[in-house]
Amino acid sequence: MGLTNKRTYAALSDEVDLILYVVDKTRPKGAEENKVLGLLRKIDKPKILVINKSDIKEPDFSADFEFLKDEFPDYIYVSALERIGLKDLLSLIFNHLPEKEPIVPEGLETVILNMDSKKFIEEIIREKVFLNSRDEVPYAIGTEVRETIERPNGSLYIKAVILVSDKRYKGMIIGHGGRVIKEIGQAVRKELEVSTNKKVFLDLTVEADKHWVERLI
């Protein structure tokens, strides 16, 4: 097992409560899926198989992933783009998650500079990337909050970056004329404003860094 896989295995084994294994039924199972699956088989955590792009009829490589249904306690077909099956997926997720103290118990503004709230923001960004990206994006996408400032007028300034391993994925997330990254940013900002009851200014960019996994884990 390489250094990156060892660190990923350690993080998944110690720091997560549930693993979602997302596959794309419009493309055949390849080396990437085999590597991820080999790693997941070694981890004793609850897992859900998520088969994405259920709204697309052709091409259809669902048969390539049929055998996985026997390995995962739960599986579900969804369409992130059309928002099909997402409520059912959330229900499955909540069924598996243990009860814990809320990350932001009194509103994000009370803990905006601590590590837990940064992780909270990073997970929101990651979610919106998958919900708003029109093209195929890699399963391994990093998010990093680099600066949070509460301004004198009570508004929040957040500087964050989406991390990918290759420049071609950067273009997919940015989109033509910056359309996709703009949609992602708007969705993140709206959710944070609801969470904090404050005006949020989000400076969101995309970086290609093939070493981001080693740096953040």
Order of alpha helices (4+ residues) and beta strands (2+ residues): alpha-beta-alpha-beta-beta-alpha-alpha-beta-beta-alpha-alpha-beta-alpha
